[in-house]
Amino acid sequence: METMITLVVGVLVSVATYLLLSKNLIRVVLGTAILSHAVHLLLMTMGGLKIGSVPILGDHVDTYTDALPQALILTAIVISFAVTAFFLVLVYRTYQSTGTDNLQQMRGTNDE
């Protein structure tokens, strides 16, 4: 199972890199969102996909699931949602002030 999720992470990182190298600001924001989700999946996979009982240590529990990776991922998801919302507002305001969402046109030079 971990191998399949690692391959999915690789595909997500590839898609995010493609979107980040785009000239469109919306694609760049989507690329950062996809990259953050890929990192969340990678951290979850590194924490281990274990099946066990609840993380309460007692006398009769042999195996338990560690809740720390899930708590860290949940915190990272909330932070990445806030950053994505900020990026979307920033792109909207940039579009309002410049009239374009093309990064090449915002640069003001026609090098290529």
Backbone hydrogen bonds in HBPLUS format (Angstrom, degrees):
<---DONOR---> <-ACCEPTOR-->    atom                        ^
c    i                          cat <-CA-CA->   ^        H-A-AA   ^      H-
h    n   atom  resd res      DA  || num        DHA   H-A  angle D-A-AA Bond
n    s   type  num  typ     dist DA aas  dist angle  dist       angle   num
A0005-ILE N   A0001-MET O   3.14 MM   4  6.44 162.8  2.17 152.7 157.0     1
A0006-THR N   A0002-GLU O   2.92 MM   4  6.06 149.3  2.02 142.8 151.6     2
A0007-LEU N   A0003-THR O   3.01 MM   4  6.28 150.0  2.10 144.3 151.9     3
A0008-VAL N   A0004-MET O   2.99 MM   4  6.30 151.1  2.08 144.9 153.1     4
A0009-VAL N   A0005-ILE O   2.89 MM   4  6.15 150.3  1.98 144.0 152.2     5
A0010-GLY N   A0006-THR O   3.01 MM   4  6.30 151.0  2.09 142.2 149.6     6
A0011-VAL N   A0007-LEU O   3.01 MM   4  6.34 154.1  2.07 147.2 153.6     7
A0012-LEU N   A0008-VAL O   2.91 MM   4  6.16 160.2  1.95 150.0 155.6     8
A0013-VAL N   A0009-VAL O   2.89 MM   4  6.11 155.8  1.95 150.4 156.8     9
A0014-SER N   A0010-GLY O   3.01 MM   4  6.20 153.5  2.08 142.9 150.2    10
A0015-VAL N   A0011-VAL O   2.95 MM   4  6.22 162.3  1.98 153.4 157.6    11
A0016-ALA N   A0012-LEU O   2.88 MM   4  6.02 159.9  1.92 146.8 153.0    12
A0017-THR N   A0013-VAL O   2.90 MM   4  6.03 153.9  1.97 145.4 152.1    13
A0018-TYR N   A0014-SER O   3.04 MM   4  6.27 157.9  2.09 146.8 152.7    14
A0019-LEU N   A0015-VAL O   2.97 MM   4  6.25 158.1  2.02 149.8 155.6    15
A0020-LEU N   A0016-ALA O   2.84 MM   4  6.01 151.6  1.93 146.6 154.8    16
A0021-LEU N   A0017-THR O   3.16 MM   4  6.30 140.0  2.32 142.9 151.5    17
A0022-SER N   A0019-LEU O   3.19 MM   3  5.25 161.0  2.23 108.4 111.0    18
A0103-LEU N   A0023-LYS O   2.73 MM  80  5.14 171.8  1.74 157.0 159.8    19
A0028-VAL N   A0024-ASN O   3.16 MM   4  6.49 146.1  2.28 142.9 152.5    20
A0025-LEU N   A0101-ASP O   3.02 MM  76  5.49 153.6  2.09 152.8 161.2    21
A0029-VAL N   A0025-LEU O   3.02 MM   4  6.34 155.3  2.08 150.1 155.8    22
A0030-LEU N   A0026-ILE O   2.94 MM   4  6.22 160.3  1.98 150.0 155.5    23
A0031-GLY N   A0027-ARG O   2.83 MM   4  5.98 147.1  1.94 141.1 150.6    24
A0032-THR N   A0028-VAL O   3.02 MM   4  6.34 150.6  2.11 145.6 152.4    25
A0033-ALA N   A0029-VAL O   3.04 MM   4  6.34 153.6  2.11 146.4 153.9    26
A0034-ILE N   A0030-LEU O   2.90 MM   4  6.12 161.7  1.94 150.6 155.3    27
A0035-LEU N   A0031-GLY O   2.90 MM   4  6.01 154.5  1.96 143.7 151.3    28
A0036-SER N   A0032-THR O   2.98 MM   4  6.15 150.9  2.06 141.2 148.5    29
A0037-HIS N   A0033-ALA O   3.08 MM   4  6.38 151.9  2.16 144.5 152.0    30
A0038-ALA N   A0034-ILE O   2.91 MM   4  6.19 148.3  2.01 144.9 154.1    31
A0039-VAL N   A0035-LEU O   3.00 MM   4  6.28 152.7  2.08 145.2 152.0    32
A0040-HIS N   A0036-SER O   3.00 MM   4  6.27 149.9  2.09 142.1 150.4    33
A0041-LEU N   A0037-HIS O   2.99 MM   4  6.28 160.9  2.03 148.7 152.9    34
A0042-LEU N   A0038-ALA O   2.93 MM   4  6.15 154.8  2.00 145.2 152.8    35
A0043-LEU N   A0039-VAL O   2.88 MM   4  6.09 161.5  1.92 151.2 155.5    36
A0044-MET N   A0040-HIS O   2.95 MM   4  6.15 155.0  2.01 146.9 154.2    37
A0045-THR N   A0041-LEU O   2.91 MM   4  6.10 153.1  1.98 145.9 153.2    38
A0046-MET N   A0042-LEU O   2.88 MM   4  6.11 155.3  1.94 148.5 155.6    39
A0047-GLY N   A0043-LEU O   2.97 MM   4  6.14 141.2  2.12 139.3 149.3    40
A0048-GLY N   A0045-THR O   3.06 MM   3  5.19 144.7  2.19  99.0 109.7    41
A0065-THR N   A0053-SER O   3.21 MM  12  6.12 152.9  2.29 157.8 155.6    42
A0056-ILE N   A0054-VAL O   2.73 MM   2  5.57 141.8  1.88  99.9  92.7    43
A0071-ALA N   A0067-ALA O   3.07 MM   4  6.28 154.8  2.14 151.0 158.3    44
A0072-LEU N   A0068-LEU O   2.98 MM   4  6.19 159.4  2.02 157.6 162.8    45
A0073-ILE N   A0069-PRO O   2.95 MM   4  6.09 157.9  2.00 147.8 153.8    46
A0074-LEU N   A0070-GLN O   2.97 MM   4  6.11 157.5  2.02 145.0 151.1    47
A0075-THR N   A0071-ALA O   3.11 MM   4  6.31 156.8  2.17 143.0 148.7    48
A0076-ALA N   A0072-LEU O   2.95 MM   4  6.19 154.5  2.01 144.7 152.2    49
A0077-ILE N   A0073-ILE O   2.84 MM   4  6.07 148.4  1.94 150.4 158.8    50
A0078-VAL N   A0074-LEU O   3.18 MM   4  6.42 158.6  2.23 146.3 150.8    51
A0079-ILE N   A0075-THR O   3.09 MM   4  6.34 159.4  2.13 147.9 153.6    52
A0080-SER N   A0076-ALA O   2.88 MM   4  6.03 161.0  1.91 147.1 152.6    53
A0081-PHE N   A0077-ILE O   2.93 MM   4  6.08 148.4  2.03 144.4 153.0    54
A0082-ALA N   A0078-VAL O   3.12 MM   4  6.38 155.6  2.18 144.7 150.5    55
A0083-VAL N   A0079-ILE O   2.98 MM   4  6.26 156.8  2.03 150.3 156.9    56
A0084-THR N   A0080-SER O   2.91 MM   4  6.01 157.7  1.96 144.5 150.5    57
A0085-ALA N   A0081-PHE O   2.97 MM   4  6.15 156.6  2.02 146.4 152.8    58
A0086-PHE N   A0082-ALA O   2.98 MM   4  6.20 154.7  2.05 144.1 151.0    59
A0087-PHE N   A0083-VAL O   2.89 MM   4  6.15 157.7  1.93 148.8 154.9    60
A0088-LEU N   A0084-THR O   2.94 MM   4  6.17 155.8  2.00 148.6 154.7    61
A0089-VAL N   A0085-ALA O   3.08 MM   4  6.33 157.0  2.13 147.6 153.1    62
A0090-LEU N   A0086-PHE O   2.91 MM   4  6.12 155.0  1.98 148.2 155.9    63
A0091-VAL N   A0087-PHE O   2.84 MM   4  6.09 152.7  1.92 149.1 156.2    64
A0092-TYR N   A0088-LEU O   2.97 MM   4  6.15 156.2  2.02 143.7 150.4    65
A0093-ARG N   A0089-VAL O   2.96 MM   4  6.19 162.7  1.99 150.2 154.2    66
A0094-THR N   A0090-LEU O   2.94 MM   4  6.07 150.3  2.03 141.2 149.9    67
A0095-TYR N   A0091-VAL O   2.88 MM   4  6.06 154.7  1.94 147.4 154.1    68
A0096-GLN N   A0092-TYR O   2.95 MM   4  6.23 151.1  2.04 144.8 153.0    69
A0097-SER N   A0093-ARG O   3.04 MM   4  6.24 152.8  2.12 143.9 150.3    70
A0098-THR N   A0094-THR O   2.89 MM   4  5.94 157.8  1.94 151.4 157.3    71
A0099-GLY N   A0095-TYR O   2.78 MM   4  4.98 145.3  1.90 128.1 138.4    72
A0106-MET N   A0102-ASN O   3.11 MM   4  6.38 147.4  2.22 145.8 155.3    73
A0107-ARG N   A0103-LEU O   3.12 MM   4  6.26 138.2  2.30 137.8 147.4    74
